[in-house]
């Protein structure tokens, strides 16, 4: 029985993007046993995947689990993080391994010199290069995300107007330059006339309240009220999803939702756009971005505030186009 360790330490979206690897290795390698190593703070993303036999976690250092991993006697290490920590893991285990191409040089050239050498390839397809030596290939079934029955939110916990038809709006993002300004979000909601459930973490409660106060009849602020699995439940029930470049966007893609993704300081060409959501160009949903800005991308991950102080990448987003995508298809 071949035993594999998959390594991806962070974060929510990146881990969800490894789900096709978990599935395909499980299904295409006879009698495969799959273990997974991640950071403790992200282990909940993997908790309910039935194909993963064991999840190992660290807070900061590989030494926290080094002895345990050595004893597992893996046949192959699938390194989907490709950093110093994952190198340490492979060294400790001392078995055959492969790492995915991270494209750090190509990203640096694009951000700092405007030279585009990025392949037209999603990160999931680069992940599959890592398992090619095992004879594993992409089955084309997209992402997966599993949550338990306990994550189902009873109807009575949700205001009546938001129990059936609503749009999920993921208003949060780790960095400010990846997030549309609140005033613009309020305009989009007000112009659309639709009902929205606002999703985000505890850090987004204030943003959600500001939006809700401006459009109380059309919004339910769920930011900070629910855990990851409950938020996934709300995504799965939504008619459509609007999201910044963040983890819940990839969970929505796992549910094959129609996604309107909003891009500011980062760009889809980094390979992290919605993967096979089933809608829009190449199954990537509707990618909304301001083209022709020579300051994009200004970073691989984003900044707290616009380094150019104009924030055109979000302020100049086409509101008419976004509102039109929120209307029912004819």
C-alpha positions, 0 to 999 in steps of 0.5 A: 500500500503506497503511502503519500504525504502531501505538504501545503502549509497555508492558506485556505484558498491554496489548500482548497486548490490542492483538493484535485491532487488528493482526489486523483492520487486516491483514485488513480494510485491503487491502495494509496494512503494519503496523509497531509501536513499543514499549519494548525490554523488551517487544518479545518479546511481538510478535516472532512475530506474522506480521502485523507487518513491523517492530518499532521499540523505544525504551529511554526517549526517542522521539528514539531512533527519531524520524529512522527513523520519519520516513523510513517515511512512514506513512499513519496512526498508531494510538496505543494508549498515549495519553501524552506519548511517543505524542504526541511520536511523532505530532508527529515523524511528522506524519501523520493519527492517532487515539488511544484514550480512556484514561479517566484522569478516569473512573478518578481519580473512581472511585479518589478519590471513588467516583464511577463514570463508567466505561463498561461496555466492555473496553479492546479495544473502546476500542482499536477506536474508534481504527481506526474511521476506517479502516473497521476493526471488531472481528471478535470472534475475541479475542486472539492470542499467538504463540510459536516452536517453540523455546518448547516445553518437552520432557516430560523437563524437567517432573516426570512428575506435571505433564506432562499434567493441571495447573492453571497458577497465575500467582502473580506481580503487579507490586504486592503489593495485586494478589497473594493472600497466600502462605498463602491460595494454599497453602490453595487448592492443598491443599484442591483436591488438584490439581496446579499449575504455578506461573508468574511471573518471577524476582522470584516465585521465593521466593514459589513456593518457599514454596508448593512447600515447603508443598505439594510433591506438588501444585506445580512451581515454574516461576517464573523458570525459563522465558522469556515464550514458554515460560511461554505454552507452559505456559499453553496446555497447562494445563487451567485457569488461575488468575491475578492481574491481570497479563500472563500472564492476557491470554496465557491469554485468547488461548489461550481458557483457562478463567480464574479471575482474582483481583482485589484493589486493582484492579477489572475495571471498569477494562476489563482483565479477561480478554477473550473467554476463551470461558468464564464471564460474557461470555467473561471467565472467572470473576472473583473479587473481594470486593464491597462494600468501599468502599476498592476500588479504592484505585489504578489500578495497585496498591500494595506493601502495603494502604494501609488495613492490612487487605487485605480485598480478598484476605484475604476472597476466597471460598476455597470458591468458588475451590476449587469452580471447580477441580473438573471440570465435571459 
